[in-house]
């Protein structure tokens, strides 16, 4: 039988092992952030294309090309109506849109009307009992499937519930999937 030694052999050089350990730690410090960046790139790109992040300000009465059509704020009105919580107002925002590219299902996918205020808060459309859109006004979804042709002018709008403290600074905005991360933010009509 022979004896097996598990201890260090006299005169063995440990320098190559230490050198490889250092190289491995440096490689890990470089490769780990690169791997995280690579795996999160698609998620970041999807997030940027799914959110309305960069506003393009539009003066009242001005028509702006957006999503293949020309958008213009037609009206913004509000008041106490329907069954609303205390300190809340109903707001109706309507837009006049001249169709340019009739493929609205492609251009307007993810169409979102919203209201923003000076503090950066946003409100999305809400159903309000006792408040309806004016005759001839359709929602974004209805407009997408309306078979509108090039040159047609349609009116799009929606209703919102806004807190009383935000009513004086709200501005209507439009976001479209084909234009994100940009969105249009319209100036309020003059009083």
ZAMARGU-4260 file (C-alpha; in steps of 0.2 Angstrom, whole numbers, plus 5000, padded with zeros to 4 digits):
<rodrens>
0) 5000/5000/5000 | 5005/5017/4997 | 5002/5033/5007 | 4993/5047/4998 | 4998/5064/5003
5) 4985/5078/5002 | 4996/5092/5008 | 5006/5104/4997 | 5021/5096/4989 | 5037/5105/4994
10) 5043/5117/4981 | 5026/5118/4972 | 5024/5135/4963 | 5006/5143/4967 | 5009/5158/4956
15) 5000/5152/4941 | 4984/5148/4951 | 4984/5165/4959 | 4986/5173/4942 | 4971/5164/4935
20) 4960/5168/4950 | 4964/5187/4947 | 4961/5185/4928 | 4944/5176/4932 | 4938/5190/4944
25) 4943/5204/4931 | 4934/5194/4917 | 4919/5192/4929 | 4919/5211/4933 | 4918/5215/4914
30) 4907/5201/4908 | 4893/5202/4921 | 4888/5221/4917 | 4890/5217/4898 | 4878/5202/4900
35) 4865/5212/4910 | 4866/5226/4896 | 4863/5213/4883 | 4849/5204/4891 | 4840/5220/4896
40) 4842/5229/4879 | 4826/5221/4872 | 4816/5225/4887 | 4821/5243/4887 | 4817/5245/4869
45) 4800/5237/4872 | 4797/5249/4886 | 4802/5264/4876 | 4790/5259/4862 | 4776/5256/4874
50) 4776/5272/4884 | 4772/5290/4879 | 4788/5298/4886 | 4792/5313/4875 | 4779/5327/4872
55) 4778/5337/4856 | 4768/5353/4861 | 4755/5359/4849 | 4747/5376/4849 | 4728/5377/4849
60) 4720/5377/4832 | 4736/5370/4824 | 4735/5353/4814 | 4750/5342/4816 | 4754/5326/4806
65) 4755/5311/4818 | 4752/5293/4814 | 4749/5296/4796 | 4735/5309/4799 | 4733/5327/4804
70) 4727/5330/4822 | 4720/5346/4829 | 4711/5349/4845 | 4693/5353/4842 | 4686/5356/4859
75) 4690/5354/4878 | 4676/5357/4890 | 4671/5352/4907 | 4660/5354/4922 | 4650/5345/4935
80) 4639/5332/4927 | 4633/5315/4930 | 4637/5305/4945 | 4655/5311/4950 | 4665/5310/4967
85) 4667/5326/4977 | 4679/5338/4970 | 4680/5330/4953 | 4675/5337/4936 | 4669/5328/4920
90) 4680/5334/4905 | 4677/5330/4886 | 4691/5332/4874 | 4688/5331/4855 | 4700/5330/4841
95) 4697/5334/4822 | 4708/5321/4812 | 4710/5322/4794 | 4715/5305/4788 | 4731/5303/4778
100) 4736/5285/4778 | 4720/5275/4778 | 4728/5260/4787 | 4722/5265/4804 | 4724/5248/4811
105) 4743/5249/4808 | 4745/5268/4811 | 4734/5270/4826 | 4737/5253/4835 | 4738/5258/4854
110) 4729/5274/4852 | 4727/5283/4868 | 4719/5299/4872 | 4724/5307/4889 | 4724/5323/4899
115) 4740/5329/4907 | 4742/5343/4920 | 4757/5355/4925 | 4762/5343/4938 | 4765/5329/4926
120) 4750/5318/4931 | 4740/5309/4918 | 4721/5304/4916 | 4715/5291/4905 | 4697/5290/4898
125) 4683/5285/4910 | 4665/5281/4908 | 4654/5294/4917 | 4636/5290/4921 | 4625/5303/4913
130) 4639/5310/4902 | 4641/5305/4884 | 4651/5311/4869 | 4643/5323/4857 | 4634/5316/4841
135) 4647/5311/4828 | 4661/5309/4840 | 4669/5292/4841 | 4683/5284/4852 | 4700/5279/4846
140) 4695/5261/4844 | 4679/5265/4834 | 4689/5276/4823 | 4702/5262/4819 | 4688/5251/4813
145) 4678/5265/4804 | 4684/5261/4787 | 4689/5280/4785 | 4697/5284/4768 | 4711/5296/4764
150) 4705/5314/4765 | 4690/5310/4777 | 4689/5321/4793 | 4683/5312/4808 | 4680/5318/4826
155) 4688/5308/4840 | 4685/5311/4858 | 4683/5304/4876 | 4677/5308/4893 | 4688/5310/4908
160) 4686/5312/4927 | 4698/5325/4933 | 4701/5332/4951 | 4696/5350/4954 | 4714/5356/4958
165) 4720/5350/4940 | 4706/5357/4930 | 4714/5374/4926 | 4731/5366/4920 | 4725/5351/4911
170) 4730/5348/4893 | 4724/5335/4881 | 4736/5323/4873 | 4737/5309/4860 | 4748/5294/4860
175) 4749/5281/4845 | 4759/5265/4845 | 4767/5269/4828 | 4774/5286/4835 | 4779/5281/4853
180) 4789/5286/4863 | 4783/5303/4856 | 4765/5310/4859 | 4756/5326/4855 | 4751/5338/4870
185) 4739/5351/4864 | 4738/5369/4872 | 4721/5373/4880 | 4709/5383/4870 | 4709/5401/4874
190) 4695/5407/4885
</rodrens>
